[in-house]
Amino acid sequence: MRTWGPLTAVCLGTFMLLLDVTIVVVALPDMARALHASLSDLQWVVDGYALALAALLLGIGAAADILGRRRVHVVGVVLFAAASLLCGLASGPGTLVAARALQGVGAAAMFATTLPLLGSVYQGRQRSAALGVWGAVSGGAAAVGPVLGGVLTEGPGWRWIFFVNLPVSVLSVWLTLRAVPESRGPRGMRIDWAGTVMFAGFAGGTTYAVVRAGEDGWTSSVTLGAFALAALALVCFVLVERRAAHPLLDPSLLRKPAFVGVMAGALAFNGVAFGVTPYLSIWMQTLLGMSPVRGGLTLLPLTVAAMVVAVLVGRLLHGVPARLTIGGGLLLIGSGSFCQAVLDAGSGWTALVPGLVLVGVGTGFVSPTVAGAALASVPPERAGMAGGAVNTVRQLGYALGVAVFGTVVTSRMRDTLPQDAAHTLAGGGAGALRGSFSEHALRTAFASGLDTALVVAGVAGMLAGAVVLVLVRSPRPAVTQPAPGALKETAARQG
């Protein structure tokens, strides 16, 4: 128990919270039919969770240093379990979105305390082994999510993708209280609540504006107003951080080109690689007639390629500069997105396979090196801040990617079908439209929307790759894990 207990407890929580990022993807069509949800509702089912996780990660990490990391972790697991129960019992899309956001709050408390708890328990070789296991579990959660979601959705029903969290949460709490000692950060630290609120306002306002653009257009008063409020929140965040004694993010780091390049790459990475995936799942199940299990299995070319390449990168490319692994990986992800943008009314899922493999290879280059590159781009005393920031922008990138690509799909479909029809089709209601539109018209509309979104993703991936190649020129090589000397500081901020 002394050796494996803390690691098992932490990995259970990590597996759950990362699993819930992807497990909902293949269940979206069933959710839409059961709850009469529109495309924007489905966007918020995904984004409500990712946004809460991204917006609160740094703030809750700082609070845990003061209140106690184990205590905050346990509270997070309990909150996550309660929210999972509410998700499974949801009777409408609004209730489900609110419960998903609450899930994200609990996940932020769990994720923010994961590495700090491991760092307080394990030292030396045990620490390296623990981090290796934790990294494997993190990667496995992303790979298992769509397949497990398909099995549960096709079997007992989509609500069980949330109910399954309950027994795992009970086990995680029991193990954490029994095996993990309490730990805190350095004395004298303060929680930057103002910075946390301003960053949450910026992230939420920007995502809301993009989603509303899909409903009302980019020039509507609601969309422009939301963008304006998000911009104001960002300005206030920078001003607050410049004056805070213990800022979430030191603005001086933004004057370092390498740090800016890594953050830009991390932001684009999750959005470009995975932001179109929910809409591909809707297309495959709604128009191609695939089951949830088959829909989940079609994503295996991406996840398997990513895991294989990540292992090889960790073993063979340890000394390769970060600008090449991250920048080159983003270029591959962009190329993979372009390769998928070949869909038409007669396309099947196999048309996606070459592009999915390319995206997976690029993911295998970026994922294991981006955190180490962030640490290498800043002074050692800011390693924890950089590590927390890179995890935050990755989750924010995913939320923004889902919002942007959903809006692009809807806008393109609107050119072929009336707006209401486009939303009904995207939400899983193709059967209700077949009396008004031919099968060919429905397939053409959705395929056109997906192609446009994939082209936008490809352009974003290429631009992000170019930015990384230009800005990230640190003389130190990228590393795949935080250096042992930096882990204690990393633990204070990073989730």
N, C-alpha and C positions, 0 to 999 in steps of 0.2 A: 504493500500500500504506500509505503514511503517513497518508493521509486516511481511506480506507475500511477498511483492514485491521482496526484495533482495533474499530470499530463493527460490522463484519461478524462478528468473532469473538465479541463480547459478545452480539450479537443471535441468533446461532446457538444459544448456550447458553440464552438466555432463551426462545427459541421452543420448544426441546425441553422444558424443565422445565415451562413453562406448558401446553404441548400435552398432557403426560402427566397433568395434572389432569383433563382432560375426555375424552381419547381413549378411555379405558377404558369410558366410559358405555355406548356401544352394543355393546360386546363382552361385557358381563356375562352375558347369557343363554348365549352360546356357552361362556364360561368355566365357568359353572355345570354345563352338560351334560358338558363334557370332564373336569372335575375333581370332579364330584359334590359341588358346593359348596352350602351352605345360604344363606339370606338373610343371616345374621350374617357368614358368610365373605365374601360379596360386599360387605357394609358395610366390612369391614376391608381389602378390596382397594382401595377408594377412600380410606378413612380412614387406613390405615397410611402412605400417601404424604403426605397433607395434614397429618397430625399431626406427623410427623418434620420436615417443612418448617417448620411453624409453631413448634414447640417449640425448634428449634435456630437459627432465623434470626438472632436478636439475638446469641446467644453466639458463633456462628461468625463473625459480622461483626466482633465485638470481637477475636476471635483473629486474623482476617485483618489487622487494623491492625498487629498485632505481628509476625506470621510472614511477612507479605507477601501482598498481595491477589492478584497474579497467580498466585503459588504455590498459594494456597488454591483459587483458581478452577480451575486445572488439575487439582488433586487431586480437586476436586468432579466435574469432567467425567469423569475416569477412573473414579471410584467409581460415578457415574451409569451409565456404559456397562457396567461389570461387573455392576451390579445389573439392568440391562435384559436382559443375556444370561441371568442367573439367572431372571428373570421369564419369559422366552420358553421356558426349558427346564423350568419348574416341572412337577412330576408330581402335585402335590396342592395343596389350598387353603392349607394351612399354609406350605408352601414359597413359594407365590406371595405371601402376605401379608408374610412376612419379607423377601422380595426387594423388595417395594414399599416397605417401611419403609427399607431400605438405599438405595433410589432417592431417597427423601425426604431422607436425610442428604446425599447428593451434590447434590441440588437446592438444599438450604439453603446449601451452600458456594458454589454458582454464583450464586444469587439475591442473597446477602448482599454479594457483591463486584461486582455488575453496575454499579450507579451509581458506586461509588467508582472503578472502573477508567475509566469514561467521564469522570468529573470530573477525573481525573489527566491525561488525554490532550487533551481538548478545552477550549477557552476561548472566551469571547465568543459571536459568532454561530455558530461551529462547534459550540459546546456546545448551544445552543438547537436547532440542526438535528439534532444527534445524539440529543438527548432526544426530539425529535419522531418520528424514525425508530424509536427504541426503543419509544416508546409505541404506535406503529402496529403494530409487530411483536407487542407484548404483546397488543393487542386482537385481532389476526389469529389468534394461536394459539388463543384461546378459541373463535373462530368456526370455524376449520378443524378443530379436534379431533374433534367428533362425526362430521363427514362423512368425514374421512380414516380415522377408526377404523372406520366402516362399510365403506368401500372395501377396507381391508386385511382386515377380518374376513370379509367375503363373498368375497374373492379368495383370497389365499394362506392365510388363517386368522388367528385372533386373536393367535397368538404373534408375528406380524409387526408388531403395533403396538409391540412392544418391540424386536424385531430391527432395525427401521428406525432406531433411535437409534444403532446402532453406527457406520455410516459417517459420520453427521453428527458424532458425538463425535470421531472421528479428525480430521476436518477442523477442528473447533473447537479441539482441542488444538494442532494444527499452526499455525493462524492466531494463536492466543493467544501461543504461544512465539515466533513470528516477528515479530508486529506490536505486541504490547502490552508497554509497559515496566513494570517492577516499581514498586510504590508501597506506602507504609506510612502509618499514622496518626501523630499526635503522639507524641513519646517520653514515657515514664513511665506509659503506660496499662497497666492490668492486666485480665486476663480474669476476669469474674465467673462462675466455674464453679459456685459454690454456687447463685447465682440461676438459672443455666441449668438445673441439675438440678431445683430446686424447681418451676420453671415447667413443665418437661417432665412432672414428676409430677402437677401439677395438671391439665394439659391431657389427658394420657393417662388419668389416673384418672377424670376426668369423662366422657370419651368411652366408656371401658370400662363404666362404670356404666350409662350410657344404653343401650348395646348389650345388656348383660346383662339390663336391665329388659325388653327385648323377649323374651328367652328365659325368664327366671325370674319376672318380675313386679317391680313397683316396690318392694315391701315385703320381698323376699327378703333373706336375710342377706348374700349375695354382693353384691347391688346396693347395699344400705345401707352395707356395709363399704367398697366402692369409693368411694362418695360421701364417706364419712368421711375416708378417706385423701387424697382429692383436696382436701377442705377443709383438712386439716392441712397439705398441701403448699402451699396458697395462703397460709395464715397464715405459714408459715416463709419463703415467698418475700418477703412484705412485710417481715418482720423482717430478713431478710438484706439486702434492698435499702436499708433505712434505715441500715444500718451499713457498706455497701460504699463503698469510695473511688471506684470507677467503676461505678455500678449500671447494670444493663440498663434499668431504668425507675425514675426518681426518683419516690418515693411522693408528693412534694409536688405533682406534676402532677395527682394525683387530687383535689386540692382546687380545681382549676379547672373550673367547670361546663362551659365550652365544650369542653375537652379530653375530659372524661368523656362528653359528648354525642356528639362525633365518634367516640370509641372504641366506644360503644354502637351507633351507626349502622353503623360498619364491621363490627362483629361480626355484626349481624343481616343486613347486606346480602348477603354471599356465601351465608349459610345459607338465607335466605328465597328469594333469587332462583334458586339452583341446587341446593339440597339435595334437592328432590323429583325432580329430573331423572333420576337413575339408576333410580328406580322407575317413572317414566313410560316409560323405554326398555324395561324388563323387561315392562311391560304391553303395549306396542305390539308387541313381537316375540313374546312368549309367547302372548298371547291374541288379538291382532289378526292374527297371522301375517305381520307385516311383515318384510322383509329388513333386515339391518343398515344398508345404504345408505339405504333409505327411512326407517328409524328415525332416522338422523342428519340427513337432510334435513328431517324434521318440526320440528327445532329451529331452522331457519333464520329463521322469523319473529322469534324472540327475538334472535338474534345480529345480523341485519341491522338491525332497529329500534334495537338498542343502539349499533351503530357509526354509523349515520346521525345519531342524536340526539347522540351524544358529539361528533361533528364540529361540529354546529350549536351546542352548548353552549359549546365552546371558542372559537368565533368570535363568537357573538352575546350570550352571557350572562356575559362575563368579570367584570363589576362587580356581579352579583347576589349578595346575601349567601348564605353557605354554608348557613345554616339553611333557606333556601328550596329550594335545589337538592338538598341531601341529604335534608332532611325531606320535601319534596314528592316526591322520587324514591322514597323508601321507602313513602310512601302509595300511589303508583302501583303499586309492586311488590306491596304487600299487596292492592290492588284486583285486580291481575292474577291473584294466587293465588286469590282468591275467585271470579273469573270462570271459572277452570278447574275448580272444584269442582262440576261439573254432570254428572259421569260416571255412567252406569248400564250395565246389561248390554248395551244396544243401541248404546252410544256408539262413534263412530269417532274417529280422531285429529283430525279437523277441529273437534271440539268444543273443543279446546285453543287454537285459533289466536287468538281475541280476547284471551284471557288472556295467551298468550305474547307477543303484541305489546305489551300494557300493561306486562308485566314488562320487556321489552326497552327500552321508552321510559324507564321508571324507572331501569333500569341505566345508560342513556345519560346521565341527569342525575347519578347518584351517582358512577359510576366515575371520570370525569375530574376531579372536584372534591374527593373525600374526602381525598386525600393533602395537597393544598394547604391544606385547612381544618385538618388536624392541625398543619401547620407554623404557620399563623396563630394557633392557639389557645395557643401556648407562647412563652416568650422565645426570641430568636434563638439563644442558646447551647444551647438544648435542641431545636433543629430536627431534628437527626439522630436523636435519641432518639425524637421524636414520629413521624418518618417510618418508622423501623423498627418502632415499635409498631403503627402502623396497618396495615402489611403483615402483621405477625404475627397480629393479631386477625382480619383478613380470612380468612387461611388456617384459623385455628382455628374461625371461624364456619362455614366450609364443612364442616369435619370434624364439628362438633357438629350441623349441620343434617342431614347424611347419617345420622348416628346417631339423632337424635331422630325424623326422619320415617320411617326404617326401622322403628323401634320402634312408632310410631303405626300404620303400615300393618299390621304383623304383629298387633298387639293387636286392631285392628278386624277383620281377617280371621279371627281366632280366634273371634270371636263367631258366625261363619257356618260355618266349617270347623274340623275338629279341628286342634290345634296342628301336628302333623307334616305334615298335608296343606297347611296354610298355608305352612309353610317350604319344602316341596317345590315348590309352585306359584310362590312368589316367587323361588325359585332357578332357575326355568326348566324345571321338570319337569311341565308341565301335561299332556303326553301320557300320563304314567303315571297320572294321576288321572282321566282322562276315563271310565275304566271304572267308577269309584266315584261320580262326581259328574257331573251334567249340565253341558253347556256353559254354560247359563244360570246355574247356581249358581256356577261358577268365575268367570265374568265379573262377576257381582254381588258376589262376595266381594272381588275385587281392586279393582273400581271403588269400592266402599264404603271400602276402606282408603285409596285415593288421595284420595277426596273429603275424608276426615277429616284426612289429612295436609295437604292444600291449605288447608283451613279454619284449621288451626293455623298454617300459614305466613302466611296472610292476617292473622290476629290479631297475630302477632309483627311483621309488617311495619308494621301500623298503630301498634302501641305504640311501636316503635322510631322511626317517623316523628314521633310526638307528643313523644317524649323529646328528639329533636334540635331540634324547633321551640321547645321550652321552654328548653333548656339552652344551645344554641349561639347566643349573641348577641354575638359578637365584632364590634367596629366595623369591622374590616378585611374587605374582600371576599375571597371564596374565590379561589384561584388554581389553575390547572390543572397547573402544574409548580413544583418547588422554585425559589425565588429564587436567582439565581446566587451571591449572597453567602452563602447558607445551604447550597449544595450540597456544599462541602467538608466541613462538619460532618455533613451528611446522609450523605455517602459513608462516614463512619466507622462508621455503625450500620445503615444502611438496606439492604435487599435488594430 
